[in-house]
Amino acid sequence: MIINNAGILPCHSLLSHNPREITRCFEVNLFSHFWILRHFLPGMIERRKGHIVSMSSASAMGGAQNLVPYSASKSAVHCYMESLRAELEAHPDKPDIKLTTVYPGICRTGLLRNIKVNSR
């Protein structure tokens, strides 16, 4: 079983993010999923079983003010897992690898005081 749970959450307006901060958000929140699976997925396929859990976010589905890079990176995790599901279903060895994507909601903490949730 793999649980991809790394994440950072810079919380301020898009125009106040510097390029390095945006890049780092995607490196941790999305690209880490690629690097972990490139290492462990071949063994799961060889054993024909496994379970991959990836943390996304409720903000991936609706977005929130001051979370543009975070929401975009977590939305990409959603598409990553859906595409991986399609790829594994089409795999010639038909491995029994389960996929779970978790979409936790926002917890009001001091870290997140600048968030305004989109209620659409």
C-alpha positions in Angstrom: 0.0 0.0 0.0 1.2 3.5 -0.8 -0.3 6.6 0.8 0.6 9.8 -0.9 0.0 12.4 1.8 2.6 15.1 1.2 1.2 18.6 0.9 2.0 22.3 1.4 -0.6 25.0 1.5 0.7 28.6 0.7 -2.3 30.8 1.5 -2.3 34.2 -0.2 -3.5 35.8 -3.4 -2.1 34.5 -6.7 -0.3 37.7 -7.6 1.5 37.7 -4.3 3.0 34.2 -4.8 6.5 34.2 -6.2 7.4 31.7 -9.0 9.4 29.5 -6.6 6.5 29.2 -4.2 4.2 28.1 -7.0 6.7 25.6 -8.3 7.3 24.2 -4.9 3.6 23.7 -4.3 3.3 21.6 -7.5 6.6 19.7 -6.7 5.2 18.6 -3.3 1.5 18.3 -3.9 1.6 16.7 -7.4 5.0 15.7 -8.6 5.8 13.7 -5.5 3.0 11.3 -6.6 4.8 10.6 -9.8 8.2 10.0 -8.2 6.8 7.6 -5.6 4.8 5.6 -8.1 7.6 5.4 -10.6 9.5 3.6 -7.8 6.8 1.3 -6.3 4.2 0.7 -9.1 6.4 -1.7 -11.1 6.5 -4.0 -8.0 2.8 -3.8 -7.5 2.2 -4.7 -11.2 4.6 -7.6 -10.9 2.8 -8.9 -7.8 -0.5 -8.1 -9.5 -1.9 -6.4 -6.4 -1.6 -3.3 -4.3 -3.5 -0.2 -3.1 -2.6 3.4 -3.9 -4.2 6.2 -1.7 -3.7 9.8 -2.8 -4.7 12.9 -0.9 -6.4 15.6 -2.9 -8.6 18.3 -1.4 -12.2 19.5 -1.4 -10.7 22.7 -2.9 -9.7 20.7 -6.0 -13.4 20.5 -6.9 -14.4 24.1 -6.2 -11.4 26.2 -5.5 -11.0 28.9 -2.8 -9.8 32.4 -2.6 -6.0 32.6 -1.8 -5.5 28.9 -2.7 -5.0 29.1 -6.5 -1.8 27.1 -6.7 -2.8 24.7 -4.0 -6.3 24.1 -5.5 -4.8 23.6 -9.0 -2.2 21.1 -7.7 -4.8 19.1 -5.8 -7.1 19.2 -8.8 -4.3 17.7 -10.8 -4.0 14.9 -8.3 -7.6 14.1 -9.0 -6.9 13.8 -12.8 -3.7 11.9 -12.1 -5.5 9.2 -10.2 -8.4 9.0 -12.8 -5.8 8.6 -15.6 -3.8 6.1 -13.6 -7.1 4.1 -13.1 -7.7 4.0 -16.8 -4.1 3.0 -17.5 -4.2 0.1 -15.0 -7.6 -1.1 -16.3 -6.1 -1.4 -19.8 -2.8 -3.0 -18.6 -2.3 -6.4 -20.3 -1.5 -8.1 -16.9 -4.8 -6.8 -15.3 -3.2 -6.2 -11.9 -5.6 -5.9 -9.0 -4.4 -2.5 -7.8 -7.0 -0.5 -5.9 -7.0 3.3 -6.1 -8.5 5.7 -3.6 -8.5 9.5 -3.8 -9.3 11.4 -0.6 -10.9 14.9 -0.7 -10.6 16.3 2.9 -12.4 19.5 3.6 -10.9 22.7 4.9 -10.1 22.9 8.6 -10.2 26.4 10.1 -6.8 26.8 11.7 -4.6 29.8 12.1 -2.7 28.7 9.0 -5.8 29.1 6.9 -7.1 32.4 8.1 -7.1 34.0 4.6 -9.3 31.5 2.9 -12.7 32.3 1.5 -14.5 29.1 0.2 -16.4 29.3 -3.0 -20.0 28.2 -2.2 -21.2 27.5 -5.7 
